[in-house]
Amino acid sequence: MFKDKRAPYALAMLQPEPMPGSFRHSGMPFEEIIQISVEEVAMLQRNGFDGYIIQNRNDAPVKQIANPETIAYMSVLGYVLKEKFPNMIQGILVNWDGVASLAVADAIGADFIRVEHLYTGVEVGYAGLLEAQCVDICNLKKKLGSKVPVFADVQEIHYEQIGRKEISAAAWDTIQNAFADGLFLGGKNADESIEIIQKIRKKIGGNVPVFLGGGATGNNIARLLEYYDGVSVGSWVKNGNMKNPIDEEKAKIFIAEVEKAKKIRH
C-alpha cells in the first residue's frame, strides 16, 4: 500500500456526527450517522479522492483510552464503509487511542491506522497527559498477527510535547525504535512543512511513506505534494471548522490541485 502509481495520495478526514455515548451526542440514531458518512464517502469517491480516515473527532472531549461503546460504533461504521467502498483507502483514528484504532482496523480489514496522540513521547493536552502507546500497539500487532500498517504523527502541533526532541530525531526514533510503518507530520505553514520534510528525508531516507498531517489548502497542496507522499485534508475542505461536513466545491478545488502534483510526480 502507498507505493503504487496513485501517489501522492489524497485522503480526507471523515469525522462522523457524535457517536452514541459521547458527550456531544444529541440523540441522532446510529443508522442516520452511518448514512451521513456513506453519503460523504460517496462524494469523496465521486470527486477523485483516494480514500479517507475515519476519526471520531466530534466525540470530544475524550481522554486517551477509548470507551467500549466508541470502539463498537467505530467498528460497525468502518465495516459498513469498507463494504460499500472497497476500492477506497480506509484509515482508522480512534481519538486518542492507538490500541483501539488497531483493534478496530484489524477487525474490519482497514488499510492502516493513524496514531495522532500519541505514539512516542509524552504530551500535555486539555484532558491531561497522553503517553506513548507504541509498546502496547506493537504488542497487540504481534498478538493478533496483524498486518495493518501503523502511521504515526510526529510532534502533533496542537499539543505541547514534554522533552521535545528535534523533529528529525523524533521521526527517526518513531521509525527505528518504535517501528511505525509511516509518518504524519507538518508545520505551521507551507514553508515550515517543506523545511521539516527535507530534514526528515535526510535522516530516515526515502522509503518510509510520509504524509502531510495538517495545513493543506487548495492554494498550497500542489507545491507541498512535491515533497510529501500524500495528505489528509480536514479543515480547509470543511470551511475552517472540523465539525462541518466536507464542502464538495472545496473538495473539487483541492483534488484538482492534487492532480497537478500527480502529473509532476509521474
C-alpha positions in Angstrom: 0.0 0.0 0.0 1.0 3.6 -0.7 3.6 2.5 -3.2 1.6 2.4 -6.5 1.0 4.9 -9.2 -1.7 6.7 -7.3 0.9 8.6 -5.3 0.8 11.2 -4.0 -2.4 10.2 -2.2 -5.3 12.4 -1.4 -7.2 11.4 1.8 -9.9 13.3 3.6 -10.7 13.3 7.3 -14.1 11.8 7.7 -15.5 13.0 11.1 -18.9 11.5 11.7 -21.6 13.0 13.8 -21.1 12.5 17.6 -21.5 8.8 18.4 -24.0 7.4 21.0 -22.5 7.6 24.5 -20.3 10.6 23.7 -20.8 14.0 25.5 -21.9 15.8 22.3 -24.3 13.1 21.1 -27.7 14.7 20.6 -29.8 11.6 20.2 -29.2 11.1 16.4 -29.9 7.4 15.6 -26.7 5.5 14.7 -28.3 4.4 11.4 -28.5 8.1 10.5 -24.9 8.7 11.4 -23.9 5.8 9.2 -26.0 7.2 6.3 -24.5 10.6 6.5 -21.0 9.1 6.5 -21.9 6.9 3.5 -23.0 9.9 1.5 -19.8 11.8 2.4 -17.5 9.0 1.3 -19.5 8.6 -1.9 -18.9 12.3 -2.6 -15.2 11.8 -2.0 -15.0 8.9 -4.3 -17.0 10.8 -7.0 -14.5 13.6 -6.9 -11.4 11.5 -7.1 -10.1 11.2 -3.6 -8.0 8.0 -2.9 -9.5 7.4 0.5 -10.4 8.7 3.9 -9.5 8.4 7.6 -12.5 7.9 10.0 -11.9 9.9 13.1 -14.4 10.3 15.9 -13.3 13.9 16.5 -16.9 15.0 17.2 -17.0 12.8 20.3 -14.8 15.3 22.1 -13.9 15.8 24.9 -12.1 12.5 25.2 -9.2 11.0 27.2 -6.5 8.7 25.8 -8.3 5.4 26.4 -11.4 5.0 24.2 -14.7 3.9 25.7 -16.0 0.5 24.8 -19.1 1.9 23.0 -16.8 4.1 20.9 -14.8 1.1 19.8 -18.1 -0.8 19.0 -19.7 2.0 16.9 -16.4 2.8 15.1 -16.1 -0.8 14.1 -19.6 -1.1 12.7 -19.3 2.2 10.8 -15.9 1.3 9.4 -17.1 -2.1 8.3 -20.1 -0.7 6.5 -17.9 1.9 4.7 -15.3 -0.7 3.7 -18.1 -3.0 2.3 -19.6 -0.2 0.3 -16.4 1.4 -0.9 -13.8 -1.5 -1.2 -11.5 0.4 -3.6 -11.1 3.4 -1.3 -8.2 3.5 1.1 -9.5 3.4 4.6 -7.7 4.7 7.7 -8.8 4.4 11.3 -8.2 7.0 14.0 -10.0 6.4 17.3 -9.4 9.5 19.5 -6.8 9.3 21.1 -6.3 5.6 21.4 -4.0 3.9 19.0 -4.6 0.5 20.6 -8.3 0.8 20.0 -7.6 2.0 16.4 -5.6 -1.1 15.7 -8.2 -3.4 17.1 -10.9 -1.7 15.0 -8.8 -1.7 11.9 -7.7 -5.3 12.1 -11.3 -6.5 12.8 -12.8 -4.7 9.7 -9.9 -5.0 7.3 -8.9 -1.3 7.2 -5.8 -0.3 5.3 -3.9 1.5 8.1 -4.3 3.3 11.3 -3.2 6.9 12.2 -1.9 7.4 15.7 -2.2 11.1 16.2 -2.0 11.3 20.1 0.3 9.6 21.0 2.7 7.0 19.5 6.0 8.1 21.1 6.8 10.6 23.9 4.5 12.4 26.3 2.1 15.3 25.6 0.0 17.7 27.6 -3.5 18.5 26.3 -6.8 19.8 27.5 -7.6 16.4 29.1 -4.2 15.9 30.8 -1.2 13.8 30.0 -1.1 11.5 27.0 1.7 8.9 27.0 3.3 6.8 24.2 1.4 3.8 23.1 4.0 2.3 20.8 4.8 -0.6 23.1 1.1 -1.6 23.5 0.4 -1.2 19.8 3.4 -3.3 18.8 2.4 -6.0 21.3 -1.2 -6.0 20.0 0.1 -6.3 16.4 2.2 -9.3 17.5 -0.7 -10.9 19.5 -3.2 -10.6 16.6 -0.7 -11.3 13.8 -1.9 -8.1 12.3 -0.6 -6.7 9.1 -2.3 -3.3 9.4 0.3 -0.6 8.9 0.8 2.0 11.7 1.2 5.6 10.6 2.3 7.8 13.5 2.1 11.6 13.9 5.5 13.1 14.9 5.1 16.0 17.4 1.5 16.9 16.6 1.4 20.6 16.5 -1.8 21.2 18.6 -0.4 19.7 21.8 2.7 20.5 23.9 5.3 17.8 23.9 7.3 17.2 27.1 11.0 16.9 26.4 10.5 17.7 22.7 13.2 16.3 20.5 14.5 17.9 17.3 11.8 16.7 14.8 14.1 14.7 12.5 15.5 12.8 15.6 11.9 12.2 16.8 10.9 10.9 13.3 13.9 8.5 13.3 13.0 7.3 16.7 9.4 6.7 15.7 10.5 4.5 12.8 13.7 2.8 14.1 12.8 2.3 17.8 9.0 2.3 17.8 8.6 0.5 14.5 6.0 2.7 12.8 5.4 1.9 9.1 4.8 5.6 8.1 4.6 9.1 9.4 2.2 12.0 9.5 3.7 15.4 10.2 3.7 19.1 9.2 4.5 22.6 10.2 2.5 25.7 11.0 2.7 26.9 7.4 3.7 25.6 4.0 7.3 26.8 4.2 7.8 25.2 7.6 6.2 21.9 6.4 8.7 21.8 3.4 11.6 22.6 5.7 10.6 19.7 8.1 10.1 17.1 5.4 13.5 17.9 3.9 15.2 17.5 7.2 13.4 14.2 7.9 14.2 12.7 4.5 17.9 13.3 5.2 17.5 11.4 8.4 15.2 8.5 7.5 15.7 8.1 3.8 13.1 7.9 1.0 11.5 4.5 1.6 9.2 5.5 4.5 5.8 7.0 3.5 5.4 10.5 4.9 2.0 12.2 4.8 1.2 15.8 5.4 -0.9 15.8 8.6 -2.2 19.4 8.6 -2.1 22.8 7.0 -3.1 21.7 3.5 -5.2 24.1 1.4 -6.2 24.4 -2.2 -3.6 27.1 -2.6 -0.6 25.2 -1.3 -1.2 21.5 -1.8 0.3 21.2 -5.3 3.5 22.6 -4.0 3.6 20.5 -0.8 3.0 17.3 -2.7 6.3 17.7 -4.5 7.8 16.7 -1.1 5.1 14.5 0.7 3.7 11.1 -0.3 0.2 12.1 0.5 -2.1 14.3 2.5 -5.0 14.0 4.9 -7.1 17.2 4.5 -9.6 18.3 7.0 -10.3 21.9 8.0 -9.8 23.6 4.6 -12.4 21.4 2.8 -14.7 21.9 5.9 -14.5 25.7 5.6 -12.3 26.1 8.6 -14.3 24.1 11.1 -13.7 20.4 11.6 -17.3 20.0 12.9 -18.6 20.9 9.4 -19.3 18.4 6.7 -16.9 18.4 3.7 -17.8 21.1 1.2 -18.0 19.4 -2.2 -16.9 22.5 -4.1 -13.8 22.9 -1.9 -13.2 19.2 -2.4 -13.2 19.7 -6.2 -10.8 22.6 -5.9 -8.5 20.6 -3.7 -8.4 17.4 -5.8 -7.7 19.5 -9.0 -4.5 20.8 -7.3 -3.6 17.3 -6.2 -3.9 16.1 -9.8 -1.4 18.8 -10.8 1.0 17.4 -8.3 0.5 13.8 -9.5 1.4 14.9 -13.1 4.6 16.4 -11.8 5.5 13.3 -9.8 4.8 10.9 -12.7 
